[in-house]
Amino acid sequence: MALCRRHPLFGGLVWILVASSNVPLPLLQGWVMFVSVTAFTLSLLFLGVFLSGMVTQIDANWNFLDFAYHFTVFVFYFGAFLLEAAATSLHDLHCNTTMAVQPLLSNNQYNINVAATIFAFVTTACYGCSLGLALRRWR
């Protein structure tokens, strides 16, 4: 089992932060929300299987499953991190409304997206560390 089991906590923070920004760019941030919610749920489920002792009752190669799970989530979270960073970088992009040109993201949304980008990076790094440890155990 991986040592860095803080990724559900950080992933939950990404989920909360993106949702609290009112998702101003649903095309980009929809994937971030999907990845963070799915990874949060599956990580807690995976952790629960290990903590409950069900790994001794289910005949499977748990080291490979641990590696495959962390590899998949790492790839998805890396993409989500890049999309969240791209959404945050559009802060100064101005969109034309009916009367005036306004920035795409308000200052509050920008600040929340910066925090979400940082936590998405931290979550990606945690999944990367867990992936490295899982690879070492599997081999």
NORUR-V682779 format. One record per helix or strand of 2 or more residues. SS is the DSSP state (a for helix, b for strand). FROM is the first residue (numbers start at 1). TO is the last residue. If there is no record, write none. Layout:
BEGIN
ss={SS	SS}
from={FROM	FROM}
to={TO	TO}
END
This chain:
BEGIN
ss={a	a	a	a	b	b	a}
from={7	26	54	62	94	101	107}
to={20	52	56	92	96	103	138}
END
